[in-house]
Each structure stands twice: as C-alpha cells, then as structure tokens.
Amino acid sequence: MKYVIIGGDAAGMSAAMEIVRNEDNPQITVLEAGHIYSYGQCGLPYVISGEIEKSSDVIARSVEEFRSKYGIDARTGHEVREVDTDNKVVRGRILHSLEDFEVSYDKLLIATGAAPVWPEWEGISLKGIYPLKTIPDTEKILTALKKDVKRVAIIGGGYIGLELAESFRVLDKEVRLFQRGPQLATIFDPEMAELILREAERKNVQVHLEEEVTHFTGDDSVQKVHTSKGEYEADLVIVAIGVRPSTQFIEKADKLKNGALVVNERMETSVPDVYAAGDCASHYHILKEQPDYVPLGTTANKQGRIAGLSMMGFNNTFKGILGTSILKFFDLALGKTGLSEKEVKELGIDYETNTRIGHDVAGYYPGKETLYTKLIWEKETQCLLGAQIIGGAGVDKRIDVLAVALTQKMCLGELLDLDLSYAPPYNGVWDPIQQIAKRNWKLVKREGEHESN
C-alpha cells in the first residue's frame, strides 16, 4: 500500500504516525511545500512576544526525525499543483530546483491546511506587511522588530489579531487594531465581546470598530494605513482577517463554499481513496448536525488520526466538533463551546439564555476573580446549546466541563447533578455553571400541579 500525504503539519503527521504505529514498514510519502514539519502554529504569537524563546521551540518533531526514526519519505519544498484522481497521481513542482515531480498513490490524504486571506489592497506588497501563519512568517516579523518599530497596526479582531495585540503590547509597542464589523471576536455574542473591548482599551490597545482598511502607502516600506474613516501611521502591519482552505489543486471533489473538502465521519472525500483532514477539510458539527468549518489545532490532530486509521481500513470515526476554544487576552481568558445566540437564531431554535457574574473560588475566599458565564439552552427541553465564559482563573476547567456536557447532550437539570469538586480555594459549593442551571431549571410537578422554577 502506497500512502501519500500532502501537508507535513498537524493533520498530515498525525495520520502518518498513526500508520507507523499500526502497520509494519509502511510506505509513506509526505509532500510539504515548506521546509518545517509538525509545529504548533498556536504558539507563534508567544514567540513574537518573547514568552517562548525561539520559533524552533514550537516544533514537535524535525523532518530528519520523521525520516531516520520512523522511515517516512518526508519531502520538503514539494508544492502540489494537481491531483489526477483518475490515474491516482499527484503532480507538482520542486521549489528549489523548479523541476516537476510525480508521485503515484493507493491512498491519498490531503492535509494542506489553510492560507491567510490576503486581499488585493493597494500597497499590500510594501515591506513591513505580514501575515502570521508559519514559522517563516514569524521569523520575518522578528527581523522587522529589530528595526525602529514603534507603531503596529493589526487588521482583524479575531483570535490571531487579539493574541498579537497582546504580544506587541508586551513589547511596549503602540497598537491599533482595526475590525470591519461592530465587535471584536465575532464568535462571541455582543455583550460578551464588550468585555473583550474593555480589556483591550484598559491595556491601551486602540481599537477601531466598523472601520474598513482600504489601502497602504509608503516609499518602500509601509508608513500609513488608510481606512474608510481616516489614515494612521504604522511601522509594521499584521493582516489577520481569516484563512481560506488550500484545496485549489483538486477539482473532482465536493467542497464547501469556502473551498474546504467535504468529508464523512471516516475522513473520506467524495473521491474514492482520497481523504482530507484539518483546516482544508469540513468539520461535522455535533449540534448543527451538518458539515461546518471551524479550523482549530485540536480538530486537525483528531481528524488526522482518524484519517490515518481509515486509510489502513479501520472503522474508527470522527465524532464531530463543538468549536470549543479558549484564548488568553491580557488578564482575561476567553472561552467558548457550542453555539452562539446568532448561530441558534440562524438554526431557528426556540431558546433561552442567562448570564451570571460569579467567581472562580468561594465568595469569601481571598483573591477571587470574576467570571462572566453565559449559557444557552433549548427552551422546551432545556438541553444545552452553547456556553461562553470570560474572566480570570477557572475559565478553562469550566468551559471543558461544558464541552463534555454538550457532547453528552445534557440539560440544565443534569448539570445540577454533576459531582463537581469543591474546596474554597477552587470553587463554591455551587459552581457558577450550576448556579445558572439552578436558577433557570424548571421542575415539572405531578399532573394537575403548576410548574415552578
């Protein structure tokens, strides 16, 4: 069996290692356009801030280790340009020699990830304007920072934009963050996003909402960012307005509107013997019960593992996502799992919601931190639909509890039954998520009696 994998990062190498662990002397060829394998992209903002010493620290395994220790034909600088699914052949260009290559396969995994959206703004080719997606991107930004950089402009208020806003403030740079829409972090509901805005302003990030970038100017390097409302000086610009799945080289496969390859629970595409995983693939949403697109490192690794097993003929399946994520933003942790109110409304679900201000520890214990906790549930059944928590310590453990609850399709009453840990330095006798459940749970009494809260 000849296994070919396009892409040498999270999904691709998770699949490759699953094959290595379960098959004797497998024939695996990995085609990677870059020169670095298997690294944690989510760690790159912390390399920029200096909290992680160097970019090589986020590399899990080197190319040489995959070759010498695991016997994988791990190639670098191999850019795939075509997949001939009729003849089971992958074709492309070797970037350092500009020679063409051709590799045949029995089973093919596409794990090419996603590329930053790069608008055709006038002046975007000026020096000093960068995306942040790869280690080479990181190294370019670090090199630029060695010069006299005082003012940084960040285009995009999503996770990468927020993380970099913090990173550059840690470096004592002046930071402006431009967001085309009315709020930061659009995966959160507006009232929760307001907490994020307040934290940005408290940390002296100048936030420009509902302001669209139009072009850049400068002699050789960027000097000004021009928007729909004004112009601003900048020595360095980061463009972080989203990503697009890298699937342009394959045509005979079903795709979502954004280009992500549609896969089933075994990571199979609509083309026989062609699999896809990670940021280039669709992600089945447990609550929406349909393919979705929520590119996260956790999902890429899980889908890669399932793809590797499926390519070998095992019947393991990918169970789906909730879009669970967490982000450190200065002194806040931003956690979300399941659906937002906007998503619930789009699905036409009759729902209820409640937001409660609580604490990470017992109310009388010193050093308590505030937690803003929001739950969303279906009105009739009271089963959970989504949760958002913003605050200090304790966000992470609670958002993970809620992710488990959503996976198990739990309702408010079942949240009350959870045997959660308690000691004053860690929690109150009723956890903040249980406090919301306790306040809103409806007890249905015997026939003929009234329903009460």
Beta strands, then each sheet from edge to edge (+ up, - down):
strand 1: 2-6
strand 2: 27-31
strand 3: 73-75
strand 4: 78-84
strand 5: 89-94
strand 6: 99-104
strand 7: 107-110
strand 8: 114-116
strand 9: 129-130
strand 10: 151-155
strand 11: 174-179
strand 12: 205-209
strand 13: 213-217
strand 14: 224-227
strand 15: 231-233
strand 16: 236-239
strand 17: 243-245
strand 18: 274-276
strand 19: 283-285
strand 20: 290-292
strand 21: 325-329
strand 22: 332-338
strand 23: 351-359
strand 24: 370-378
strand 25: 384-391
sheet 1: 3+ 2+ 1+ 7+ 18+
sheet 2: 4+ 5- 6+
sheet 3: 8+ 17-
sheet 4: 9+ 16+ 10+ 11+ 12+
sheet 5: 13+ 14- 15+
sheet 6: 19+ 20-
sheet 7: 21+ 22- 25+ 24- 23+
end
